[in-house]
Amino acid sequence: MSSTNHLLRLALSCRKITAHVTNPSTSSIVAMASSSEQEFVAQYRAKLNRFPRSHSFWDAKIASRVGEKLGFRLREIGVTAVQIDLREELSRPAQHRIKLSSLFDSVRRAGVAVAGAEKLGVAAARVRITSD
């Protein structure tokens, strides 16, 4: 099950981030992690009741923890490599790409190779340099 064809897809909203990996032959989800899981509830409530209210309830730290959980779940089932849809990730706003780089790094630190993330990291670095 260590094929590189497993596709890592992300669903983002202002309230949560969800990452899931699909099997290439059946398009079924083999592993998933989300910021709406039980361990993130306390942080979500704290941000919900904060004043002034924020428009985004997740940040790079939460994205990193979601990536860590996903990476461990992938290792449990024997998946050692995934790929991202680079075109889809580059179409995201720059502030999301910068936050998502921590998710991809966490998956990589958990022992799962993420094909295509290195190109996304270069694009995010260019965005940071030009925005300063």
N, C-alpha and C positions, 0 to 999 in steps of 0.2 A: 504494500500500500504506500510505498515511498515515492510515488510518481510525482513529478514536478507539475503535472497538469491539474492538480487540485487548485481551485480558484478561490482566493480570498476576496470576499466582497464586503463592503461596508454600507451601512444605512445610517445616515446622520440626520439629526433634527436638532432643534435648539434645546430639547429636553434630554435626549439620550443618544448614545452611540451603540450600534450593534454590529458585531463582526461575525460572519459565518463563512465556513469553508464548504464548498460543494464538490461532490464526486464528479469527475468529468464524464464518465460514461452514463450515469443515471440522472445527473443534475440534482441529486438529493443532498441535503445538508448532512455533513458528517460530524461537524463540531461547530459550536456557537458560544459566544460570550456577549454580554450586554451590560450597559451601565444601569439597567433597570433590575438587575439581580439584587437579592436581599442584602448583600454586604454594602451596597452603595446607597441604600435608602436613607440612612442618617445624614450623609453628606448632601443628598438631594433635598431633604427637608430643610437643612440649614441654609442652603442657597435659596430655597423657595421663600423663606421667611425673612431674608436679608433685605435691608433697605439701604441704598436704593436698589431696586430689583435689577437683576442681570437678565440679559436676553439669552444667554447661553448657560446651561446648567452642567456642562461638562467642560473639562480643560485637558491639558496635556497629561497631567498626573492621573486623571481618571482613564484617559485613553491608554496610558501605559499599563495600568492595572488590568484593564480589559484585555489588552494584548498578552499580558502575562498569563491570565486565566485561559485564554484561547490556546496559547502555546503549550501549556501543560496538558490541556485536553487533547490536543493533536498528538503530542508525544505518547499519551496513554493508548491511543488507537493505532500508533505506528506510522503516522504521517510525519515525514522528516523534511518535506519541501512543499511550498505552495507558491503560486504566482499571483500577481495582482494585474488588474486591467489598467495599464499605465495611462491609456487615453482617458478613461473615466476618472482616475485620480488626478490627472493634470487639469481636468475640467472643473475641479472644485475650487472654491475661493482660496486665496493664498493663506488666510488665517487658519483655515481648516487643514490645509496641507502641512503647515508647520506643526500643528497639534498632533496630526496623525503620524508624523515621523516617529514620535515616541511609542506609538502602538506597534509600528513595524519593528522598531528596535527591541521592544519587549518580547515579541514573538521570536525574533532572532536569538535573543539571550536565553530563551527557554529551549533552544536547540532545534528550531525549525527554520530552514532557509527560506527567505522571502525573495523570490526572483522579481526583479523590476523595481524594488524599493530603493535601490542605490541610485537609479536615475531620478526618482522622485526626490531623493535627498539633495541631489545637486540642484534641482529646480527650486527647492525650498530655500537652499542657501543663497541662490541668486536673488530670490524675492527678498530675503532678509537684508542683503547687501544694498539692494536698490531702494528699499523702504527706509533705511537709516539716513 
